[in-house]
Amino acid sequence: MYNQMYKEGEGMLFVITGNGKGKTTSALGMSLRMLGAGGRVFFMQFIKGKEYSEIKALRQLEGVDVHITGRECFIRRDPDEEDYQRAQNAFALFQEALQDSYDLYVLDELNIALYYELISIDHVLKVLEEASKKKDIVVTGRYAPEELKSIAKMVSEVKEIKHHYKEGIQARKGIEF
Amino acid sequence: MYNQMYKEGEGMLFVITGNGKGKTTSALGMSLRMLGAGGRVFFMQFIKGKEYSEIKALRQLEGVDVHITGRECFIRRDPDEEDYQRAQNAFALFQEALQDSYDLYVLDELNIALYYELISIDHVLKVLEEASKKKDIVVTGRYAPEELKSIAKMVSEVKEIKHHYKEGIQARKGIEF
């Protein structure tokens, strides 16, 4: 099996943060890479609830389990009890999945769930620090907490230098969503 | 057809640069998104010559044409006549493909080809500025030239904050390649 190449101490926690475009797409690309290598991928998306184009494409590939756990239109309102429950349940499901032999775990937009305090940061840190000793885990989203960055082996920050929305061009299907 | 939603003036040039991990993976994720939306993708990789895992996975998807145009082990030596020819031919092939109805064009590591002066920057700027009026084009790689950034509608810089190679962990299949 693919994952036998992994040894204790070889896992890593990879955090992709910053205000620029390309965090989720980067995690998708990493998933594609792992699937291409014959590995299995656990892809969980927090906060977002819509089945975007990229998720549809991802589902077509063999070896990936996709969990979209948020609701639509989260961003424009304050979180409520359902958001809290969904995030909690999602993270619990991820913890169960850690018992399984995935070669890559993606927790897309987990940083946003932490930013809104939908899940306890202490709990998340404890789970991720332990799990990433053996497993490869990618966490994305703006506002990555400092404590999370400090336990990560790799941190990338995507900085927005220039963005066409600001020039009045609309978001389009297949490009932004 | 999908691409009929595009109108004159709606294309964009998107540059992903910086020293951090996640530029090619981000372009792969964008490709996945476009394919999931039912669009067609032209994916061209400069400089690199190996069929990495992610390329294998990408090829499995319907609607994408993949062109890997470099040679193995470019990075550790100076460019020679073959590198120059390959880059020139690749860019010419891209120009031909512009006549076709792809919904997204990815020129992965083109910045590196420009950095090594394998293709004329003036020629590339002229072609991309004109083509991106109607087409969506993504250019990746470190050292994006300032002139390229200035004609782009969107620029993301991936900054390396922390990297595990520096802690002595080896690159592994499915994760880094």
Interface residues (C-beta under 8 A of the other chain):
Chain A: Y2 M5 E10 M12 F14 I16 G18 G20 K21 G22 K23 T24 T25 S26 A27 L28 G29 M30 L32 R33 M34 L35 G36 A37 G38 G39 Y52 S53 E54 I55 K56 A57 L58 Q60 L61 D103 L104 D136 K149 A152 K153 M154 V155 S156 E157 V158 K159 E160 I161 K162 H163 H164 E167 I169 R172 K173 G174 I175 F177
Chain B: Y2 M5 E10 M12 F14 I16 G18 G20 K21 G22 T24 T25 S26 A27 L28 G29 M30 L32 R33 M34 L35 G36 A37 G38 G39 Y52 S53 E54 I55 K56 A57 L58 Q60 L61 D103 L104 D136 K149 A152 K153 M154 V155 S156 E157 V158 K159 E160 I161 K162 H163 H164 E167 I169 R172 K173 G174 I175 F177
